[in-house]
Every structure is written in structure tokens, then in C-alpha cells.
Amino acid sequence: MISVGEATMRLLARYGVTTIFGIPGVHTLEFYRGLAEGSPINHVQARNEMGAGFMADGYARSTGEPGVALTISGPGVTNTATALGQSYADSVPLLLISAEARSDSLGKGWGVLHEVSDLNAVTRPLTALSACARTAQDIPDLLGQAFSIFACQRPRPVHISIPIDVLALLVEDDWQPTVLPAKPQPDPNSIIAAANLLATALHPLVLIGGGAVGANIASLAERLGAAVISSNAGKGIMPEDHPLNLGGVICLPEAHNLIDEADVVLAIGTELSETDSYIEKLPIAGALIRIDIDPRKMNDRYPADIGIASDATPAVAALIEKLGAVKPTLNAAKQVAAIQGAISANLNPTQTKHMKLLAVIRTALPDNAVIMGDACQVTYTASFGLPVNQARRWHYATGYCALGFAFPNAIGAKLAQPEIPVLAIAGDGGSMFSIQELVTAAQHKLPIPLIIWHNNGYQQIRDDMREGNYPRVGVDPLAPDFPALALAMRCHATVPTSADMLARDIAAALVADRPTVIVVSEDSDWLS
């Protein structure tokens, strides 16, 4: 017989979980029985539960496999809630397992430790499923539901809370994972209708998001002769050095003009979010075909003329087969090259500085490197200006747009795939939201470069205040001495004074014995 807490960890291992991010507390001790030496699950101690959530999110978004966070009830869950919101917005399979106050106290306001009157109500708007396991048998049932959601639905986060008295119960070690359902397949009639419409299009256009991972977008685009535009989550699914791929330019007016001109738009695995396009609504004037695993996307703000509720991979394969040897009517490669030239010509002075930095980063990293970008101006430029040629290699959580997620995301990604280089980019303001996780990475000897773009505050909000004639308040925080702070966190630090030095610093950081903080000031002479 073993405790429910230990049985829960063993069942997670049987589902293939190898890493859990969290911080132990008095309410979670029974879980940690199952994480003792010899457990197939590696426990990574974060320095804040928000960091643990972001690490699990980074693990999941870089692999497509569920990332798992383990916290106490009350503040542990509320601290993790920001990461849940980010995972929900970006369709990331994050599983939060938390303790809960004892069963007889729930909802009664007795003032017990970490009390929340309805803990699952806190996370329900941020999850596909939030539930409390009131009995031992509820746990394998709820975990089966969670992993089924991750397997065949839009992979949003799940929160399962377990009261401390339930955690302490004794059970047989016989919990087994459930057989997971298959992903939805396309309706043949819808494929035929979509193929017929695309075959007659004069100006087709393909828009892709993170849900298109695994689909053969390049072959589809070549068959149609169509340009491809991606969201942030879709970057790299089709290599951005392909002549038909405009990349993540959906935030630019040049892309909006192209969308307006299209007579048929094929949107694959994207919710067409305004947080990608930076405008309230995309100017889709032509017929719209949508392929999405989430059937609710077929009739939301962008109702589909033809909706294909399916996993993208089989749907795109079926569409290519049904299109046959259709002859493209448009030379989109020339159009793509012309638009790329116009985008380069229209950069503002700050974006030109960003592009110099990004060019060094791209040259210094192999194609398979994972890059985590925090919410800062250089990341906004990277969305369209940093070429990415492999899926799940560029990550910017534009939907929820919290601050401080990039570095803990990078920790999760590096622990998930230790052999792959990982780099994080953050602003001087945003980096302070999770700077404590530098020591987490140092403890695990993770060679992650963190590039801090230093412009002495919240530059984007300063710009917005100036343009809107608002008073300049709260956007000029005193910055720490980042190199000294990095050293205090047991990390390396450098302040490059040239592009060559930055390239050398990144190369050294990727093979170092701990993280390296690389501070790049916006007013550096070498960027001018």
C-alpha cells in the first residue's frame, strides 16, 4: 500500500512524465514521497510558483508534450495562475497538480492554511478542465481526462487539486494510464469542397498558426503557388527561407494588404488572433477555409465558408492529395520577395537596431536552437525579422503577453531537450519579473544565454504615453546592475561592445557551466 500522493506521481510517470517543476510545501509532502531518489520523475525546484508554471509551459511548448507543475494550494495556485493564462492563450498542454485544504473544510471559511473558498473557480477560466479529487479514485479518472484533452483536443491547461486528507489515504499501486483517443480526422466532403475552391482561386493565401505543427505546409503552398504568413506560434513550421514564406509578418500592414487582396484564404491551426496581427480584425475579404482541431473556431469572429474540424496533419495531407496536379495561377515567390523588400525599407530606426542584434543572434545559433522571447520591443521585431526554419524553435507568448516568462520558459525547454541550444531574450523591465530563476538554472548548470535588451524602463509604454499625450508615470524604474546581479545569482555576465563580441559571447554561453547574462544597451554605439 502507498499513499495517494505517491500513487499520483507513479501514475504520472506511467503517462510518460519525466520532469515536474515546483516548490515543496507542508501540504504537498505526500506527493514528494513519489519523487524520492530512484523516481523516474526529476523534480526541478523553482524559486517562485509562477516560475515553475512558466518552466512547465516552456517544456510543453518546445516539445508538444505536457509540462507539469506541482504546487501547494492557495498562494501556490494563484502564483501559478499567470502561467496557466499564458498556456491557455497559446494552446499549451500544461498540467497543474496542487494540494487542497482538507475535505471537511472546503468552502466553509474556517480560516485553514492556504484557504481559498473555491480554488477551482480561480483556475477554471484559465483551463480546459479544473476539478477537485474528492476521493482517491477521482485521481486516475481526472488524469485520464487531462491526458485525453492533451491527446485529441485543443491542448489547453488542466488543474487538478487534491485535498490533503485524500493525499494521505492508502491505496494499491495499481493505477494505470487510460488508452488515449486519436486526434480528429477530416471530413472527406469538406476536403473536396475546399480543394475545389482552392483550385479555382486566382490569389490564394495560406495563414498558419501553432496548430499547423506537423502538417506539410510547404508542399501545399507549392501546389497552390500561394504565399504563406504565420503567427508567432506558426513560425518555422514551414522554413522561412522558402521563397513562398513571408514568415511571421502578420503584424505588419504589408501583410494586411496581401490578406485583403486574397480571393481565398486558407487558415490552418490559427485562431486569427488580434494579439498576433496588432489590429482589431484582419481584412479577410475573400472566401475563408479553416482547418482547426477546435470546432468552435469555425464560427467565431471569422466564420468559415468551409470549416474542417480536424488535426492539421491529416487534413493538409488529404487536401494535397485531392488538389492533384493543379497548376498555380499566381507567381507568389515574386510577390513575397517584393513584400520582404518593402518591409526592410520601412523599418524605423529602433527596429533597425533590433535587426542588427537579431542578425548576430541568428548567425550565432544553429537552425535547431530554441529561442524564447519575452514581451519587449526587440521581440516584437523578431516576430517578423528573425528567420526560423524549424517548428517549435521560436516562442513568444503574444496572446496573454505577461512579463518575465522567457527565461523560465527557456529553463523548461533546456531540461526537456538538453542537447538543443536554448537562448532567451528579455527587456530590462520584464526580466525583473522572474530574475530569481537565474539561480534555478545555475543550480542545474544550464548553459542558457539570457540577452537583456536594456533601454532603461518600459520603452513600449513610454512610446504609447508620448503618442497618446499621457503623462509619463511609472515607466522609468531604476535598473539593477545586471552583471553584478547575475554574478550574485551564480551566473556569468558580459556586456558586449561589438557585434563580433556578442557573437563570441553567445557561442561561449552555449557551452558554459551555467547561464550567462548578456546585457545589450539600446544606445550601444555598435548598434547605431
C-alpha positions, 0 to 999 in steps of 0.5 A: 500500500502507498499513499495517494500522493505517491500513487499520483506521481507513479501514475504520472510517470506511467503517462510518460512524465519525466520532469515536474517543476515546483516548490515543496510545501507542508501540504504537498509532502505526500506527493514528494514521497513519489519523487524520492531518489530512484523516481523516474520523475526529476523534480526541478525546484523553482524559486517562485510558483509562477516560475515553475508554471512558466518552466512547465509551459516552456517544456510543453511548448518546445516539445508538444508534450505536457509540462507539469507543475506541482504546487501547494494550494492557495498562494501556490495556485494563484502564483501559478495562475499567470502561467496557466493564462499564458498556456491557455492563450497559446494552446499549451498542454500544461498540467497543474497538480496542487494540494487542497485544504482538507475535505471537511473544510472546503468552502466553509471559511474556517480560516485553514492554511492556504484557504481559498473558498473555491480554488477551482473557480480561480483556475477554471477560466484559465483551463480546459478542465479544473476539478477537485479529487474528492476521493482517491479514485477521482485521481486516475479518472481526472488524469485520464481526462487531462491526458485525453484533452492533451491527446485529441483536443485543443491542448489547453491547461488542466488543474487538478487539486487534491485535498490533503486528507485524500493525499494521505489515504492508502491505496494499491499501486495499481493505477494505470494510464487510460488508452488515449483517443486519436486526434480528429480526422477530416471530413472527406466532403469538406476536403473536396469542397475546399480543394475545389475552391482552392483550385479555382482561386486566382490569389490564394493565401495560406495563414498558419498558426501553432496548430499547423505543427506537423502538417506539410505546409510547404508542399501545399503552398507549392501546389497552390503557388500561394504565399504563406504568413504565420503567427508567432506560434506558426513560425518555422513550421514551414522554413522561412527561407522558402521563397513562398514564406513571408514568415511571421509578418502578420503584424505588419500592414504589408501583410494586411494588404496581401490578406485583403487582396486574397480571393481565398484564404486558407487558415490552418491551426490559427485562431486569427488572433488580434494579439498576433496581427496588432489590429482589431480584425484582419481584412479577410475579404475573400472566401475563408477555409479553416482547418482547426482541431477546435470546432468552435473556431469555425464560427467565431469572429471569422466564420468559415465558408468551409470549416474542417474540424480536424488535426492539421496533419491529416487534413493538409495531407488529404487536401494535397492529395485531392488538389492533384496536379493543379497548376498555380495561377499566381507567381507568389515567390515574386510577390513575397520577395517584393513584400520582404523588400518593402518591409526592410525599407520601412523599418524605423530606426529602433527596429533597425537596431533590433535587426542588427542584434537579431542578425548576430543572434541568428548567425550565432545559433544553429537552425535547431536552437530554441529561442524564447522571447519575452514581451519587449520591443526587440521581440516584437521585431523578431516576430517578423525579422528573425528567420526560423526554419524549424517548428517549435524553435521560436516562442513568444507568448503574444496572446496573454503577453505577461512579463518575465516568462522567457527565461523560465520558459527557456529553463523548461525547454533546456531540461526537456531537450538538453542537447538543443541550444536554448537562448532567451531574450528579455527587456530590462523591465520584464526580466525583473519579473522572474530574475530569481530563476537565474539561480534555478538554472545555475543550480542545474548548470544550464548553459542558457544565454539570457540577452537583456535588451536594456533601454532603461524602463518600459520603452513600449509604454513610454512610446504609447504615453508620448503618442497618446499625450499621457503623462509619463508615470511609472515607466522609468524604474531604476535598473539593477546592475545586471552583471553584478546581479547575475554574478550574485545569482551564480551566473556569468555576465558580459556586456558586449561592445561589438557585434563580433563580441556578442557573437563570441559571447553567445557561442561561449554561453552555449557551452558554459557551466551555467547561464550567462547574462548578456546585457545589450544597451539600446544606445550601444554605439555598435548598434547605431 
